[in-house]
Amino acid sequence: MSTESDIRAFLASRRAKITPQQAGLPAYGGNRRVPGLRREEVALLAGVSIDYYVRLERGHLAGASEEVLDSVANALRLDEAERAHLHDLARAAAKRPVRRGRRARGPLPDSVLRVLNSMADSPAFIRNGRLDILAVNDLGRALYSPLFAHDAAEPVNIARFQFLDARGRAFFPDWEESVNTTVALLRTEAGRAPHDSELTGLVGELVTRSEEFRSAWAKHNVRLHHTGRKSFGHPSVGLITLDFDAMELPAQPGLTLTAYSCAPGTPDHDALRLLATWAASEKPHPSGTDVNEDRSRQR
């Protein structure tokens, strides 16, 4: 889709989610022809003319000021991720640099791999915005072992496995939540990096081959993914639910380190210890290794 199409669909979808009552507007009688706010109501709440808001929703964000964008975001009650996405779309429309600056390219620094390798008790990996796993420690490789099958192309991609591999649904037992998260992360990255040809190719492949992805992609949901809990149906240790923390790497723009943990003395901690034993017996890929053999395609 073009940037203008993305803008139209995003703003219309957010507008449809807000009722007049939620926006603090009077609810008049009669049937409403739209599920949420009308364009003129958004314009009123944002303090802009109706004609100007209609122009914005048609995809013409290039000339909109930061103040106008913030006013529209407030009118639509956008959350932090949605607000950032709106600004990213405006930058893409105006062909201005994205928020995160120039993306890192080339192999990961040895210092970053040493940090990853030092997290011996936590499954951890480094990914880019396309959800390619670029580096992983031993326990992380063990946790994500179905993705690292012998016939898997590298770098492995979480979204491609989830939607196109028959094992994906069993590995991600909280399927609906996991699907929505994955698609929202890719939609967020599409706003940040609208000219990433590899991302465009990945989305095109998934839209073509997966009805579930296509349906979720059309919702235009975005999100930030910093901390939470995630369940896995591991083929060797069974169900395991772990806390995760995702940390962007300041010196490597566009990359995120994700680490999993759990409280000691819990069944999940026992499962994690069992996973570590299984990992040692399987002798997986060396710790902290950059798993992308084609270094030029890491980012």
Helices and strands as residue ranges (DSSP letters): H 3-17, H 20-23, H 39-46, H 50-57, H 66-75, H 80-94, H 110-118, E 124-127, E 133-136, H 138-143, G 145-148, H 158-164, H 168-171, H 175-192, H 197-209, H 211-217, E 227-234, E 238-248, E 256-261, H 267-282, E 289-290, G 295-297
